[in-house]
Amino acid sequence: MKLQIVTRSGRAVVAGGLVVPNDAKVSDLKRSFHALKRKFYPSRQRFTTVPARGETRGTALRDDTLLSEYGLNDGDTIVFKDLGPQVSYKAVFFFEYLGPLLAYLPFYFMRKEIYGGIFGIKNAGKPVLEAQTLAMYFHTAHYAKRILETFFVHKFSHATMPIFNLMRNCGYYWTFGAFMSYFINHPAYTPVGRTQMMAGFAFSAVMQLSNLRCHIILANLRKDGAKGYVIPTGFLFNYVTCANYATEIYQWLGFNIATQSVMGYTFMCCGAAQMMQWAIAKHKRLRQLFDGKDGKPKFRRPFILLPPFF
């Protein structure tokens, strides 16, 4: 069949249309389109159906779905969008997590050279405190865990994302990692009491392990071949819609209780604000998809993100 391909403004992208087999999948369409338009490799393409009357967006076409399942026939029109240069999710996660790990360490291991040599601070060579050493271990372990999860745990629903996300995410993580380390490892840093410090780090460690457990649960959601959205269950997911986000935030809360860094609390709040938006959207989506009608389970959770507060 022949499909007419246009931009959102209605401009034809392929003169005369694009011919694909009647039993073609969306992935086949993308490969055929790439053969004609070499600039637009498959992960850079997004196709949607023409919006229905009164709507602004059509249905996005999924790679593993037959074109016929969207009701597309010979002569129909679909809408193309260029997603821009893409980079793999694994690459983005790797570099955004490697950055803060590496940015943190010089302020701990090169205190005399950085604080004394660069900033001219007196007593830059004084011995490190126990809190500073534990903070370095916990910060390093957190990002080492994230890197290992990227390669051995996480399952990505999309292979790539816009390359701009790499620069934005790296800027965010790398900058906070360096600033947190600067203040925590500063020669004038004053630690909290040892009881508070140990309690904070202990709580952080428990949340780190809980976060790993949550990620493993999410990675195994579709092991039975299920497609689309699946309700996460088990462990903290029985009580919290986004238990993975909750444990991530509480991990940083424990770290900040132990270190009392303004920059650390700022980083936690910025991350929590973003995760709150994602959690609300996911909770709403799961409630709509699993409303208890037509034999579907009814989605209920007492908390969306931060038990016992939210």
C-alpha positions in Angstrom: 0.0 0.0 0.0 1.0 3.6 -0.5 1.0 6.1 2.4 1.1 9.8 2.1 3.6 11.3 4.6 3.2 14.9 5.7 4.5 17.2 8.4 2.2 18.6 11.1 1.7 21.7 8.8 0.6 19.4 6.0 3.6 19.7 3.8 4.4 16.5 1.9 7.7 14.9 3.0 7.9 12.1 0.3 6.7 13.2 -3.1 4.1 10.8 -4.4 4.0 8.8 -1.1 5.8 5.8 0.3 5.0 2.3 -0.7 5.2 -0.4 1.9 3.9 -4.0 2.0 0.3 -4.5 3.2 1.5 -6.5 6.2 4.3 -4.0 7.1 5.0 -3.0 10.7 5.8 0.5 11.8 9.4 -0.5 12.0 9.3 -1.6 8.3 7.9 1.8 7.5 10.7 3.6 9.3 13.4 1.5 7.5 11.7 2.3 4.1 11.6 6.0 5.0 15.2 6.0 6.0 16.2 4.4 2.7 14.7 7.5 1.0 15.7 10.1 3.6 19.1 9.1 4.9 19.2 11.9 7.4 16.3 10.5 9.4 17.5 7.2 10.8 14.7 5.1 12.5 15.2 6.3 16.1 14.9 9.9 14.9 11.5 9.3 13.3 8.1 9.5 14.9 4.9 8.8 13.0 1.3 9.5 14.1 -2.1 9.2 12.5 -3.8 12.3 11.3 -5.6 13.9 14.3 -9.3 13.3 14.5 -11.7 16.3 14.2 -11.5 18.5 17.3 -8.2 16.9 18.4 -4.7 18.3 18.2 -2.7 15.0 18.1 -3.0 11.7 16.4 -2.1 8.3 17.7 1.6 7.5 17.9 2.6 4.5 15.8 4.6 1.9 17.8 7.5 0.1 16.1 6.3 -3.5 16.8 2.7 -2.9 15.6 1.2 -3.6 12.2 0.2 -0.5 10.2 -3.1 -2.2 9.5 -3.9 -2.3 13.3 -4.1 1.5 13.2 -6.7 1.2 10.4 -4.3 2.5 7.8 -5.1 1.6 4.2 -3.8 2.4 0.7 -3.8 6.1 0.1 -4.1 7.2 3.8 -2.0 9.9 5.3 0.3 9.8 8.3 2.2 12.6 10.1 6.0 12.6 10.4 8.0 14.4 13.1 11.8 14.7 13.2 12.8 14.0 16.8 16.3 15.4 16.1 19.7 13.8 16.7 19.4 10.9 19.1 21.6 9.2 21.7 21.1 5.9 23.4 19.5 5.9 26.9 22.4 3.8 28.2 24.9 6.4 27.0 23.0 9.3 28.6 22.6 7.4 31.9 26.3 6.4 31.9 27.7 9.8 31.4 25.2 11.7 33.6 26.1 9.3 36.5 29.9 9.0 35.8 30.2 12.8 36.0 29.1 13.4 39.6 31.1 10.3 40.7 34.3 11.7 39.3 33.5 15.4 40.1 33.1 14.6 43.8 36.4 12.8 44.3 39.0 15.5 43.7 37.7 17.6 46.5 38.3 14.7 48.9 41.6 13.3 47.6 43.2 16.7 46.5 42.1 18.9 49.3 45.4 20.7 49.8 45.8 21.3 46.1 42.3 22.6 45.5 41.4 24.4 48.7 44.9 25.6 49.5 46.4 26.0 46.1 43.5 27.2 44.0 41.3 28.9 46.6 44.1 29.9 49.1 42.3 28.6 52.1 44.3 28.1 55.3 44.5 24.7 57.0 43.6 23.0 53.6 45.8 20.1 54.5 44.1 19.2 57.8 43.1 15.6 58.2 39.7 14.6 56.7 36.8 14.0 59.1 35.0 10.7 59.5 31.8 12.3 58.1 33.7 13.4 55.0 35.1 10.0 54.4 31.7 8.2 54.9 30.1 10.8 52.6 32.6 10.1 49.9 32.0 6.4 50.1 28.2 6.8 50.1 28.2 9.3 47.2 30.6 7.1 45.2 28.6 3.9 45.9 25.3 5.6 44.9 26.5 6.5 41.4 28.5 3.3 41.0 25.2 1.5 41.7 23.4 3.6 39.2 26.0 2.9 36.5 25.8 -0.9 37.1 22.0 -0.7 37.0 22.1 1.1 33.7 23.9 -1.9 32.1 22.6 -4.8 34.1 19.2 -4.0 35.5 17.3 -1.3 33.6 15.0 -2.1 30.7 14.4 0.9 28.5 11.1 1.3 26.6 12.8 3.5 24.1 16.3 3.0 22.7 17.2 6.6 22.3 16.4 10.1 23.4 17.3 13.6 22.0 21.0 14.4 22.3 20.1 17.7 24.1 19.0 15.6 27.1 22.6 14.4 27.4 24.0 17.9 27.8 21.1 19.0 30.1 21.3 16.0 32.3 25.1 16.0 32.5 25.1 19.7 33.4 22.6 19.1 36.2 24.3 16.1 37.8 27.9 17.1 37.3 27.3 20.6 38.7 25.5 19.4 41.8 28.1 16.7 42.4 31.0 19.2 42.3 29.2 21.8 44.5 28.1 19.2 47.1 31.6 17.9 47.3 33.1 21.4 47.6 31.1 22.2 50.7 31.2 18.8 52.3 34.9 18.4 52.0 35.7 22.0 52.8 38.4 22.4 55.5 35.9 24.6 57.5 33.2 21.9 57.3 31.5 21.2 60.7 30.0 17.7 61.0 26.8 16.9 62.8 26.8 14.7 65.9 28.0 11.2 65.5 24.6 9.6 66.4 22.8 11.7 63.8 25.5 11.0 61.2 25.4 7.3 61.6 21.6 7.2 61.7 21.5 9.3 58.5 23.9 7.0 56.7 22.2 3.9 57.9 18.9 5.1 56.6 20.5 6.1 53.3 22.0 2.6 53.0 18.6 0.9 53.6 17.0 3.2 51.0 19.8 2.4 48.5 19.1 -1.3 48.8 15.4 -0.7 48.6 15.8 1.3 45.5 17.8 -1.5 43.9 15.0 -3.9 44.8 12.5 -1.6 43.2 14.5 -1.3 40.0 14.7 -5.1 39.7 10.9 -5.4 40.1 10.5 -2.8 37.3 13.0 -4.6 35.1 11.0 -7.9 35.5 7.6 -6.4 34.8 7.3 -7.7 31.2 9.2 -11.0 31.5 6.1 -12.9 30.5 5.9 -11.0 27.2 3.2 -8.5 28.4 3.0 -5.3 26.4 1.9 -1.9 27.3 1.5 -0.7 30.9 1.7 -3.2 33.8 0.9 -2.4 37.4 4.1 -2.8 39.5 3.5 -5.0 42.5 5.5 -6.5 45.3 7.7 -4.9 48.0 7.0 -1.2 48.4 5.0 -1.0 45.2 2.1 -2.5 47.1 1.9 0.8 48.9 3.5 3.4 46.8 2.8 4.1 43.1 6.4 5.2 42.4 8.4 3.4 45.1 11.5 3.7 43.0 11.3 7.5 43.2 10.4 7.4 46.9 13.5 5.4 47.8 15.7 7.6 45.7 14.5 10.7 47.5 14.7 9.2 50.9 18.2 7.9 50.1 19.3 11.5 49.6 17.4 12.6 52.7 19.4 10.1 54.8 22.6 11.4 53.1 21.7 15.0 53.9 20.7 14.2 57.5 24.2 12.8 57.9 26.1 15.6 56.1 23.9 18.7 56.5 24.9 20.3 53.2 22.7 23.1 51.8 23.8 22.1 48.3 22.8 18.5 49.1 19.3 19.5 50.3 18.9 21.7 47.2 19.8 18.8 44.9 17.3 16.5 46.7 14.5 19.1 46.5 15.2 19.8 42.8 15.1 16.0 42.1 12.0 15.5 44.2 10.1 18.3 42.4 10.8 16.6 39.1 10.0 13.1 40.3 6.7 14.4 41.9 5.5 15.5 38.5 6.4 12.2 37.0 4.8 10.3 39.8 1.5 12.2 39.6 1.4 11.6 35.8 2.1 7.9 36.3 -0.5 7.5 39.1 -3.1 9.3 37.0 -2.3 7.1 33.9 -2.5 3.8 35.9 -5.8 4.8 37.4 -7.2 5.6 33.9 -5.9 2.4 32.4 -6.8 0.1 35.3 -10.2 1.4 36.3 -11.8 -2.0 37.3 -14.0 -2.0 34.2 -14.2 -4.7 31.4 -12.4 -7.2 33.5 -9.4 -5.0 34.2 -8.0 -4.7 37.7 -8.6 -1.6 39.7 -5.5 0.3 40.5 -5.3 1.5 44.1 -2.3 2.7 46.2 -2.4 4.6 49.5 0.6 6.8 48.5 1.8 8.3 45.2 5.3 9.1 46.1 6.4 10.0 49.7 4.8 7.9 52.4 3.3 9.0 54.8 3.1 12.5 53.3 2.1 12.2 49.7 
